[in-house]
Amino acid sequence: MSDLGRRIGTPPGSASTLNLGANRNTLVRRSPAVNQSTCSTCQSTYTPVNTSQRYCTRKCRPRTPDLLVTKSCDWCGAECIKPKRAQRYVGTYCSTTCRDKAISHGEHTELPVDHWARWYGSTSRWVAPKPKRPAFYANRCADCDTPFIEHAYGTPSAYCSRTCARRTTKRRRRAREHNAPGQHTYSQIMRQYARQGLACAYCKLPCPGLPDPEHVTPLSRGGRNDMSNLVAACRSCNSDKNDLTLDEWAQDRQRRGLSTVDTSLTAPEFKHLMMTAATTEAWRNQTLAA
C-alpha cells in the first residue's frame, strides 16, 4: 500500500491510484483487473473512473440524434421537418421569414402594436412598466393650512412640522379629557385673527407672536371645542383668563386692580360665537340642552 493511501485513510487490502485522466486530483479505487483503457472515439489511452466508462472525455462521447417530426408552419401552413423538442416552443415556422411575419402581425404574442419588441423578434409576455414613484409630495398642513413639499420616502405627512402635530395632539387630548364636542384647526384661528384686525380679542393689542386659541367658555366648564366658542387672543390674556368665564374674569381683574379688557365681544367679527357677555352661562347650558 502506498504512502498516499495511508495518509488519506484508504482501507487496507484495496488498490488505490491517482486518476491521470480529465479529473487528475481524484483518487480512484478500483480492482487490480481494471487498468488503462482505450477511448472508442479518439483511440487514446486513459484511466477510467469506473468500469462503465467508455470514452476519455465528454467531447468523445457521441450525441444521441434528435428525433425528427413533421409539423406544419404556423404562418404559411407548409409542412416542415423539425426536432421533437420544438413542440415546447410558442410557434413553429418553416423559415425565419415566416417567423418575422408572424411576429410583426401579432401572432403568438401579447405585445402592443407599437411596442419596440415587435421589431426585434421578441415574443415574450410583455408586462407594462410600473409607474415611477414621485420624488416629492406637495401637501397642505392639516393644522395651519400652510403648503409644504417633502421627500417621497413613505406616507405623506399631514402636518408641515412637529409643532403643528404636537399642537393638534395636545388640543385633541384636552378636548377628550373634558369630553368637549367639536374640533378646530389652527388655520381657522388665524382667519379669525385676521377678522379681528390682527389684534387680541380682549386687550385689542397685536399679539407678540402667534395668537392662541382662546375658549370663551372654558372646556372644564362645559365649553365646546369648535369655532362657536373660540376667539384669537394673546398669550398673556389667555393665561390670565385661565378657566374663568367672561364675567368672572372681569370681576377678578377689577379685584386685582388691573386694567379693564373688552369682555363684551359684541363686534361683528364675533357674531359666530354662541355666547357673549350679555348672556349667562346658565342660559347657554339651557340652550345646549334644548
N, C-alpha and C positions, 0 to 999 in steps of 0.2 A: 504493500500500500504506500502511495506517495506521501510526501510531507504535506502537500497541499490538501490531500484528503483528510489528514489528521487535523489540520488547522480549521477546516470548515465543518468538521464533525461528520464525516462520511461513515456510515456503519461499516464495521469490519466485514470482510468477505465479499464486498461488492466492488466491481471495477468502476473507476471514475476517471474521466479525462476531460480536458477542456475542449469546448466546441471551437473549431477553427473555421467554421463557415460564416454565414451572414451575421449571426449573433455570437461574436467571439468571446464575450465575457460570461457566457453561460456554462456552468459545469454540467456535462451530460452524463447521466447514469444509464448505462446500457449493459447488456450482457456481452461477454467476450466475443460471441459469434458475430455481433453487429460491428462492422468495420467501415472502411471507406466505401462510398457508393459512387456511381456514375450517373450524372444527370441525363435524363431521357431526351432532352432537347438540345442542350449545348455540348453534351458529352464530356463535361468537366467533372473532376473528382471533388467530392465534398463529404463532410461528416454529417450524417443525418441526425436530426434531433430525436426522432422516434422511428419506429420500424415501418410506419406507413408513408414516410416522406419519399417522394419520387423525383422531385425537382430541387435544384440547388437554391433558387430564389423564386419569388412570385412572378417575375418577368418571364421566366421559362415555363411557367405553368400555363397551358393553353386555356383560352377563354371559351366558355360554353356558347355556342352560336345562338343568336336571338331567334325566337320563334316568330315567324312572319305570318301575318294575317292579311286578308283582303278587306279593305274598308272603302267607303265612298266619301268623296270630298264634301265637306260641309258647305262649300260655296258653289262649285260648278256641278257637283254630283257625279263626277267621273270616278271610276274605280282606281284605287292605288294600293300598292303593297306597302304596309307599314309594320314595324315591330309591334308585338302584342302589348308592350308597355305603353304604347301611345294611347291606349284606351283610358288611361287615367288623366289625360290632358283635357282642357276645356273644349278644344276643337281639333279636328283632323282635316288637313288640307293636302292637296296633291302637290302644291308648289308654294313658294314664297309669295308669288303674285296673288294667288287666291287668298292666302293668309292676310296680306296687306289690304286687299279689297274688303275682306270681311271685317277687319279692324276699323277701317275708315268709314264703313257703313253702319257700324254699331252692332255687329253680330257678336254674341257671346261676351258682352261687356256691359257694364252699367255706368260707364263714364259719360259725362255730359257731352253734348255735340261739340262745344268749343273748348274742350279740355285738351291741354297740351299733350297728354299721353297718347292721344289718337295718332299723332304724327310720329311717335317713336315706337309704335307697335306694342305698347303695354296694355295687357288685358286683365290686369289685376283689379280687384274690387276697390273702387275709389271711395274714399272717406272724406267728407267735407272737413276742411281745417277748422279747428276750434277758434272762436273769436279771441283776439288778443285782449289780455287783461288791461284795463286802464291804468295809467301810471299815477294819476292823481284823481282825487274826489273833490268835487265842488259842492259844498253844502251850506246850509244856513243854521246858525245856532238856535236850538230849541228854547233857550232862556233869554238871551239878549238880542236875538234876531240879527246877528251880525254875520255876513257872508264870510266864509273861510275856505281855504284849499289845503288839503292834506294828502300825504302819500297813500297810495292804494295798497297798504300792507295787509288789511283784513277787513273787518266790518266797518263801514263808515261811522264816524263819531257823530253823536247827537249834539255835542257841545263844542264850542270853539276853544275852551280852556278848562283846566281843572277848577278854576274859580267859579265858573258858571255851573259846573257839575256839582261841586260841593254846596254851592248856594241853593241849588234846586233840591238836593238831598236833605239839607237842613230844613228847608221850608216845608217839604212834604212830611218830614218826621214830626215837626212841631204840630202840623195840622192833624196827623194821626194821633198824637198824644192827647190832643184836646177834642178829638172826634169832630173836627170842623169840616163842614161840607164845602165843596168848591175848590178851585185851583186857579193859579195865575202864572204868568211868566214875567221875567224882568223887562222884556220889551214893552209890555203893557204899562209897567210902571214908568218907563222912560217916555212913552207917549203921553201919559197923564202929567208927567213933569213938564213936558213941552206945553200942554194946555194950561198949566198953571203959570206960564211965563218964565220958566226956568227958575222958579223960586219955591221955597218951602211953603207948604200949605198952612203953617201956623205962624211962623215968625216973618214970613214974606221976604226973607233974605236968600240970596243964591247959596246953594249947598257948597261947602268947601270941596267936596269930592263928588262921588256919585250919590244920588238920593237913595234913601232906604224906603222899602215898602212899609207903610205905617197902617196898622189896623185901627180904624176909628173905634170900633168896639173890640176890645182885646179877645184873642182866641180863648183865653182862660175864662172869659165872661160870656161865652156863647156866641162870639162873633164868627162870621163867615170868612172863608179864605179866598174869596174871589174879588173882582173889581167893584162889586157893590158895597164893599166895606174897606176899600183901600184908597189911600192917597200917597203922594210922594212928599216925604219930609226929610229934613236934615238929620244927621246922626244925633246931634245934641237934643233936639225936640223929641225924637223917637225914644231916646234913652230916658229923658226926663219924664215923659208921659207914662212909660212903663206899662203896667196893666190897669191903668185908671181909665174911667170914662171921661168924656169931654167936660162934663160939669164937675166931676171930682178933681180933674187936673187943674181946671181954672181956680177952684177954691184952694187947692194945695199951693199953687203959685202965689195966690194972694196972701195966704198964711205965712209963707216964707219971705214975702216982701220982694218978689221977683217981678219983672216987667210982664205986662199982660200980653197975651197972644190971642190971635184970632181963632176962636173955637166955634164960631157960628157956622162956617162952611156953607154959606148961602149964595156964593158966587156961581155964575153959570158953569164954570168948569167943574163944580162939584154936584151937578144935577144927577150924576149916575149913582150917588150914594143913597142907600135906603134909610139912613139915619142922620139927622142933623142935630144941631144944638137945641133946636126948638122942640124936638121930640124927646121923650124919656125912654129909658131902657125897658121899662115895663110895657110901654106901648109897642115897642119893637118886638119884644118877645111874644106879645099877644098877636101881632100881625103875622109873625112867622108861624105861630101855632095854628092860626086860621088857614 
